[in-house]
Amino acid sequence: MAEDETFESQDSGASTSYPIEAGQIRKGGYIMIKEQPCKVSEVTSSKTGKHGHAKCHFVAIDIFTGKKIEDLVPASHTTYAPFVKKMEYQFLDVDEDGFISCMTEDGTQREDLKIPDAMSQPPPVRCAPPPSACARLRAPRAAVRRSRPVLPGSPPTRTPPCRRRHAPRPPRPPRRALRLSSWPPRADHAPPAAPQGADELSNKIREFKEKEIDFYIVVQSACNIEQVMDTKTMTT
């Protein structure tokens, strides 16, 4: 008799979001907008138009930077929502470089989280590519113009008014510069940005440390990014 085979589901752990119908997302839920994890603060639905699709207008806040983002998605279409998780770690210390020492629930010590004001700033949105990339996109121009042959008896050629030499114009930025595959940087490539109120939260953490107050740091995790968002004092 053959042995019974057991099949187990496997999770690669690489997924940071899950598909969801846009019409099912409500206020207070999460949604991915422009590759950024956001929390919906307002959602309105329009009536069915001539194309047969009602549309949802989302007003959301980036959960890490606090920036307001809007998006318009047909209610019947599939969008994505991020997996968001919050953890509480016991604070131990913070060094001069801004790295926090903390202890997880299972007793493991971590030293890879940064205090909010030590985090890097977000990259500019749709900024121009590096100068080296622009230089590669510029086509070389010939230094010498080609001369046309002058036939016998033909009148002397004059340069048209539009071709007369004038003051040099400023160089135009290349239009193809923004079409580079690596520009603008994607959300998963961008470093974590300092949240709003980073200075206030960081001063609060240092104040608790000086006063030797036992407290937890509240860490929010989404899209492979972990960030300290708040503090919580221990109760005896």
C-alpha angles and dihedrals in degrees: 000000000000118000119250112256120224120208119198126195115242127209118201091202092223097108113100097174140030132218119257136167111258093228091060095060113100136187110293093028128113131252138171112241120177089347091302124119108240139178115227113240097171136010128182129181125215125214121265109280132204091283091058099245128113113213130219119217110207125198107189142167123228104245093218106036100025092230120150115242130180132200139175117215131170108252094233095048125097119249132167135255124198127238104245123191133177124204134183117220126184110247117234110164146324124222132214092269092057098254113144123219111212141158125234127218093267092052097258115144119226129194102171100089120096130217109251099251091052094059121105122259120253118264116255115266114255093347121175118273122255117287090248090060091050091051091055091052096053113097114227114248124217113254095210124049120227113252120223119227114256114227120216112267095015118132118256113272119241127200110252115244091249090057098048116119115261135166110307114264121230112263115263119232112253112260093214093058094090092051095071112128092230096048131115096027115248123241095250090053096047119094118244112276127224109262125232111279092025093144093049093049093045092051089050091053092049091047091053089049094052091048090047092235116166110232146148128241115224109224122194120205128195137138092009091304125118120192136172107243107167147349132243125196119227118250120217 
